[in-house]
Amino acid sequence: MLDGLLNWVSFSNPMDNPFYAYGDVYNLPYDIGYKIWELIGGTLAWLLNLLFPDNGVSSFLVSDAVMNALAIVLMAVVIFAVAFIINLTMIWEERKVLGRMMDRRATRIGPLGYFQNLSDGLKTFLKENIMPAKADKMGYMWALSIVIGSSVLIACMIPLSDRWFIVDYGTGLLIIFALFAIAPFTILVAGWAQNNKYSLIGGMRAAAQLISYEVPMLIVFASVALMAGSFNINEIVHAQAETMWYILPLFLGFVVFMVAAIAEAERIPFDLPEAEAELVEGWQTEYSGMKWGLIMLGDYFRGYVACALGAIMFLGGWMLPGIGAGPVPELVFLLKVFLLFFIFIWVRAAHCRVRTDQILNIGWKILLPLSVINLIIVILIKMTGDMPWDMVIGLIPWDSIRGVIPWQ
């Protein structure tokens, strides 16, 4: 009987499938999804063939086309699950770090307090779901769905390494920024649709804030793309592996990006659209129950995307200087993401909320000129020829570094 099962569950190489869409590039989440369906589909096919010998359904379940289609579906599930776990880890990181900065123990439920996130999610799910009677129901629901959906989509589009991606698109940064730009309009609609003055004011604040910080962020994106010669995320990472991390020549752009990213994620000190002390909860006031919980989760998804983009554009992504990707490049990348998120937490603990006029002045009068200066620096570097990377890299004792790396 076991031999019969092994005839249907073979765990073959997914790259041998004629419908494999990634050419010669190995895709780890696709492989995981492929193996999952081989196990599930092969077991179902074996059981059906055992009950109804020589039926066509069993062969259909393990055919190349079906294997590829279900592998893609399961790949998306795997990528979302990993992104979701990353977000839970970031929430746990923020609670623990804030606790230490405030001289308290922070969450303590489960191993190292990690299960506090799960209990809070269950509590939010069980809360009553209320919709205002005079709200514009279509705008109320669709705006929320677009805000959350776009945040999750961007997070799932972020590659964790050369082998962990959905698709290697040539205009990666542009697509991600375009999805980022959806938020101001949908948040404004969400604030208006609730028929609540606090929500409307919060929505107007959010739209003004996000638009004013998206302009300098876009200029920083353009600077990095010009430096690397591509909008492709993979090529940007490899360009830094061949030269050096862009945080060194473009430190000014890194600072601008981090400030703008904190504002885009509506985190303290740029949380004026929520401002619970004066606007109850801002544009989120009339969202309750799981809808409010999903908004909070979407904010952390956007925070993850911001930190991931910072690691990709300025910290070499999943590469280490002189070493390369190593055996687990995804772990290298996530450690950089958590390091940048630590800066977000540090800023939250150290600063209080700023006023509306201060937020707009910082965006238009400080960050915008600095982002233009950063772009001019990149143009000068490209006009005068590439920086003498070989001379700089030659000063670093790579042999000594490689000697302490176990996989070298």
Protein Blocks (a to p, Z undefined) as FASTA:
>chain_A
ZZmmmmmmnopafklpmklcnljaccfklmmmmmmmmmmmmmmmmmmmmmmghiaklmmm
mgmklmmmmmmmmmmmmmmmmmmmmmmmmmmmmmmmmmmmnopabjaehjehlmmmmmmm
mmmmmpccdddfkbcfklmmmmmmmmmmmmmmmmmmpcfbfklcfbdcfklmmmmmmmmm
mmmmmmmmmmmmnopaklmmmmmmmmmmmmmmmmmmmmmmmmmmmmnopabfklmmmmmm
mmccfklmmmmmmmmmmmmmmmmnopafklmmnommlnonommlmpghjllmmmmmmmmm
mmmmmmmmmmmmmnopjacehkbnojmlmlmmmmmmmmmmmmmmmmmmmpccddfklmmm
mmmmmmmmmmmmmmmmmmmmmmnopadfklmmmmpcfklmmmmpmkZZ
